[in-house]
Amino acid sequence: MVCLEAGKLPEWRLDDLMISYSVPGGGVGPHIDNYDVFIIQGMGRRRWRVGDALPMRQFCPHPALLHVDPFEPIIDVEMAPGDILYIPPGFPHDGFTFEDTMNYSVGFRGPNGRDLLSSFADYALEKDLGGVNYGDPNLTIRDNAGIMETHEVESLRAMMIEMINKPCDFEQWLGRFATTPRHELDIAPSEPPYQPEEVLNALNDGEKLIRLSGLRVLRIGENFFVNTEAWATKETKGADALCQFTEVGADQLGEALKNPAFVAELTEFINQGYWYFEE
């Protein structure tokens, strides 16, 4: 088991929170997750067995489940309320319930190479990147016209790598990619819309803003991103507070509230339904 220190795990890696209720003897069976999982024990006690990351046969007893064969545990522990168990990707695990229990499974799923390449290709098409055609001014005649020479292969590879190696374009794409919500957001635009002075007065009166559940807010370098869109703000400290906290007020936003441009930007986010005032 591991102890988590608040504020140390990157929010952009968070994929989902699954809440499971089990009765004695209940469980999904031995299985493998291909991403980091933190299991938090809520109500009741549950025994968890974790095996080593060895090649294992996987099979589907049900269309929604992917099981593995029985395994020899390297961790065999009974968890009580408040305990946390970290299971790395690829390690088989299984839970056995002694009594009615509640478990919270927090998944940290990283993108795979296919996801990254596909998304960057879409961005390149949208921004019309890489429009220069391949050229070979030093082309020479060869004995076999059906052979692509090694230097030609490397030149084509270099063309592709050059697109990714442009820091500005790469960070702009990455910010949009990393703030794409994993699940559909329950967005409810403000009706009627707020005016900046209303927002400022409410925050100065002690009201709190709550970030919409599932909304992704991120800073990469000096660039900020909100829900797949770049946010060109000059109020870094205020924007940092929106990235760091899911609940903000005047104490967190500080001097940024003295900047009318930032208050106007924040008001637009509230009117879009990205943040809302605590009821």
Order of alpha helices (4+ residues) and beta strands (2+ residues): beta-beta-beta-beta-beta-beta-beta-beta-beta-alpha-alpha-alpha-alpha-beta-beta-beta-beta-alpha-beta-alpha-alpha-beta
